[in-house]
Each structure stands twice: as structure tokens, then as C-alpha cells.
Amino acid sequence: MIIAVLSDIHGVLPALEAVLAEPDVHRADLIALTGDIASGPLPVETLDVLTALGERALWISGNGEREVVGHRRGEPATDPVTAWSAEQLRPDQVDLLAGLPKTAAVGGTLFCHATPRDDVETVLVDSSSARWSDVLAGVAADVDTIVCGHTHVPFVRLAHGRLVVNPGSIGMPYGRSGAHWALLSPDGGVTLRRTEYDYAAACARITAASGYPDAAAWADEYVYARNSAEDALEAFGPLDGRITP
């Protein structure tokens, strides 16, 4: 089975459309959506496009889905765009997100958002061996590949005999612009991919079509990837339990 992995779309529909137009995504047997799908400037439209994929889509809940649903059910939101996104969704879309699983297995590959046991737990390409051992302790023995997201920085590494893949982010990439995703081949191969698209046009479209009050500034920051990979590693690093000087 050929699987395209799309993570952390964050309601950036132009980036999503560019990836879905990729020939390799067209040919994929399955499109895995590993969380944080709709929290962003075009949440309703993004979910409608993905729902149209039908059974080709494998949906996984991330912290974004949990927080959007929670806000619609009376819980405080963690940030303004999450609160705004939650208010835009139709009831059927809220029900869809509420029912998503936290993990799903396809053969020997386990899909999750942050880690197999938690949707906000942090692991990075340079996390310690002990940290990876702890995070992977409850994973079934027949799982040889783990696909995650959450930190928006793509990487592939081996950890305690298992291949760990983070495709990076479609809508909020850190490090360089473009929609980042991954392709899993039937022989166990992994290719990290990056789709470029018209960033200026995407920002203009988001500004015009989104009702989010700060849509223009939000799009400029994230579509153009104003945050470096080094910024992300510095910000996320302390969250993985590492000891810093």
C-alpha cells in the first residue's frame, strides 16, 4: 500500500490543495491525516475537501481537534485561532472531529499525532534515547514504523529498532516554506516531500476568504514560514524533558 501522510494542515486550504494535486498523492492508496487539521483560517472549507476523499482518508485526532471540540462544548481555547475556528464549524464537522481516533494502525505502521500515548507529548529528532524509550514503551511489538506530527519539523530517525517519521506541516511549516508531507512505499521506504505553491496568492486568498480577524498577519507568518527550524527546536526542546545548561 502506498500511503501519503499529511499532517498539521491547520486550515491552510491553498497548501492542502497543492499537495492533493501532486501525482504521487493521486496515486496513493491511502491518505493519512495525522491531526491538527482544521484549526486555522479556512477550517470549514478544509474539512469539506478532506471529507470528499471518502475512504481514501485515514483520520487521526490531534490536540487541535480535541481543543476545537472542547471549545464548542464550553471549554476555554488555548489560542485565538482555535477559538475562532471552533465557532465556524458546522455541527456535523464538530461531530466528525469528536469521533476521530487518537491512533490507527495499518499493517506494521502506527499513525498518531504527537506520540502514540499523548496528543501533545514532545519528541524531536534529537531527543534522547531514554526519552524515546519511554515514549515508545507501550507500542505493540509488531509495530515497526511510527508516523507522528505535532512539531511541524520533518524528520526520519531510528529509535530502539523502530522507524519514526514526522512529515512536517502542510499549513504551518517551520524552517522553510512549502507544504511538507511524506510518502510511504510498500517496501517500507519513506520519502520526505515538499510541495511549493504560490505563497503570495495563498496569503491573498486567505485574507479575502477567511473571517479570522488576524488572517493576513497569520497567513504571512505561517505560509511564508517565518519561524525557523532552529526556533522550533529551541521552543520545543525543553518540553521533551531534556536538561539544558
C-alpha positions in Angstrom: 0.0 0.0 0.0 1.3 3.5 -0.9 0.4 6.0 1.8 0.7 9.8 1.6 1.0 11.4 5.0 -0.4 14.9 5.5 0.0 16.4 9.0 -0.7 19.7 10.7 -2.8 21.3 7.8 -4.2 23.9 10.1 -6.9 25.1 7.8 -4.5 26.3 5.1 -6.5 25.2 2.2 -4.2 26.5 -0.6 -1.4 24.4 0.7 -3.6 21.4 1.1 -4.9 21.7 -2.5 -1.4 21.9 -3.8 -0.4 18.7 -2.1 -3.6 16.9 -3.2 -2.7 17.8 -6.8 0.6 16.0 -6.6 0.6 12.9 -8.9 2.0 10.7 -6.1 -0.8 11.7 -3.8 -3.3 11.0 -6.6 -1.8 7.5 -6.9 -1.7 6.8 -3.1 -3.9 4.1 -1.9 -4.4 5.9 1.4 -4.0 9.5 2.6 -3.2 9.6 6.3 -4.2 12.8 8.1 -2.2 12.9 11.4 -4.0 15.6 13.3 -4.3 19.4 13.7 -6.4 19.5 10.5 -8.8 22.4 10.8 -7.6 24.9 13.4 -6.6 27.7 11.1 -8.0 30.4 8.8 -10.2 28.2 6.5 -11.4 25.4 8.7 -14.8 24.6 7.1 -13.5 24.5 3.5 -10.5 22.4 4.5 -12.7 19.8 6.2 -15.1 19.7 3.2 -12.2 19.0 0.8 -10.9 16.2 3.0 -14.3 14.6 3.7 -14.7 14.3 -0.1 -11.7 11.9 -0.1 -14.0 9.3 1.3 -12.5 6.0 2.3 -9.1 7.0 0.9 -8.6 9.2 4.0 -7.4 7.9 7.4 -8.2 10.5 10.0 -6.3 10.8 13.3 -7.2 13.3 16.0 -4.6 15.8 17.3 -4.6 18.3 20.1 -6.1 20.7 17.6 -9.2 18.5 17.1 -9.5 18.0 20.8 -9.3 21.7 21.6 -11.7 22.7 18.8 -14.3 20.2 20.0 -13.7 21.2 23.6 -14.2 24.9 22.9 -17.5 24.1 21.2 -18.5 22.2 24.3 -17.7 25.1 26.6 -14.0 24.7 27.4 -11.6 27.6 27.1 -9.5 27.7 24.0 -5.7 27.7 24.1 -5.3 30.4 21.5 -7.4 32.8 19.4 -7.3 31.0 16.1 -8.5 27.8 17.8 -11.4 29.6 19.4 -12.4 31.3 16.1 -12.1 28.0 14.1 -14.3 26.2 16.6 -17.0 28.7 16.1 -17.0 28.4 12.3 -17.5 24.6 12.1 -20.9 23.1 11.3 -22.3 20.6 13.8 -21.6 17.7 11.5 -18.0 18.8 11.3 -17.7 19.0 15.1 -19.2 15.5 15.4 -16.7 14.3 12.8 -13.7 15.6 14.8 -15.1 14.4 18.1 -15.2 10.9 16.8 -11.7 10.6 15.4 -9.3 8.0 16.9 -6.0 9.1 18.6 -4.1 6.3 16.8 -4.6 3.9 13.9 -2.5 1.0 12.7 -2.1 -0.1 9.0 0.0 -3.2 8.9 3.1 -2.6 10.9 2.7 1.2 10.8 1.2 3.1 13.7 -0.2 6.6 13.0 -0.6 9.2 15.8 -0.3 12.9 16.2 2.4 13.7 18.8 3.2 10.3 20.3 1.4 7.0 20.5 0.2 7.8 24.0 -0.5 11.6 24.0 -1.5 14.3 21.5 0.8 17.0 22.9 3.8 15.0 24.1 7.0 16.2 22.6 9.7 14.2 20.9 12.2 15.6 18.4 14.8 14.3 16.0 17.5 14.9 18.7 15.5 13.7 21.7 17.5 11.4 24.0 17.5 7.6 23.7 15.9 7.4 27.2 13.1 9.8 26.1 12.3 7.7 23.0 12.4 4.5 25.1 9.8 6.0 27.5 7.6 7.3 24.7 7.6 4.0 22.8 7.3 1.7 25.8 3.6 0.9 25.3 3.8 0.3 21.5 2.9 -3.2 20.3 5.8 -5.4 19.4 4.6 -5.9 15.8 4.8 -2.1 15.0 8.0 -1.3 13.2 7.1 2.2 11.9 5.6 5.1 13.8 4.3 8.2 12.0 3.6 11.3 14.0 3.4 15.1 13.6 2.8 18.0 16.0 6.2 19.7 16.0 6.0 20.9 12.4 9.6 20.0 11.6 10.1 16.9 9.3 12.5 14.1 10.2 13.1 10.4 9.9 15.1 8.5 12.5 15.5 5.1 14.1 14.6 4.8 17.7 15.0 1.5 19.5 14.6 -0.5 16.4 11.6 1.4 15.1 11.5 3.9 12.2 9.9 7.2 13.3 8.6 9.5 10.6 7.4 13.1 11.1 6.3 14.6 7.7 6.4 18.2 8.9 3.5 20.5 8.4 1.3 21.3 5.4 0.0 24.6 6.7 2.4 25.9 9.4 5.9 24.7 8.3 8.9 25.6 10.4 12.3 26.0 8.7 11.3 26.7 5.1 8.2 27.5 3.2 6.2 24.9 1.2 3.7 22.2 2.2 5.7 19.4 3.8 4.4 15.8 3.7 5.7 12.2 3.4 5.2 9.2 1.1 5.4 5.7 2.5 6.0 2.9 -0.1 5.0 -0.8 0.2 8.7 -1.8 0.7 9.0 0.2 3.8 10.7 3.2 2.2 10.0 6.7 3.3 10.4 9.9 1.3 10.0 13.3 2.8 8.4 15.6 0.3 7.9 19.4 -0.1 5.3 21.0 -2.4 5.9 24.6 -3.4 2.9 26.8 -4.4 2.1 30.5 -4.9 2.6 31.9 -1.4 1.5 35.4 -2.3 -1.7 34.2 -3.9 -2.3 31.9 -0.9 -2.0 34.8 1.5 -4.2 37.0 -0.6 -6.9 34.2 -0.8 -6.8 33.6 2.9 -7.0 37.3 3.7 -10.0 37.6 1.4 -11.9 34.4 2.3 -11.2 34.0 6.0 -13.2 35.8 8.6 -10.5 35.4 11.1 -9.6 39.0 12.3 -5.8 38.5 12.1 -5.9 36.4 8.9 -3.5 38.5 6.9 -0.8 38.5 9.6 -1.4 34.8 10.4 -1.0 33.8 6.8 2.1 35.9 6.3 3.8 34.3 9.3 2.9 30.7 8.5 2.6 30.5 4.8 6.0 32.1 4.4 7.4 30.0 7.3 8.8 33.0 9.2 9.8 30.6 12.1 13.0 28.7 11.6 13.6 25.1 12.4 16.1 26.3 15.0 13.4 28.4 16.6 11.1 25.4 16.7 13.7 23.1 18.2 14.6 25.7 20.8 11.0 26.2 21.7 10.0 22.5 21.8 13.3 21.2 23.2 12.6 21.9 26.9 9.2 20.0 26.5 10.9 16.7 25.8 12.4 16.6 29.3 16.0 17.3 28.2 18.3 19.0 30.6 19.5 22.3 29.3 22.6 24.3 30.6 
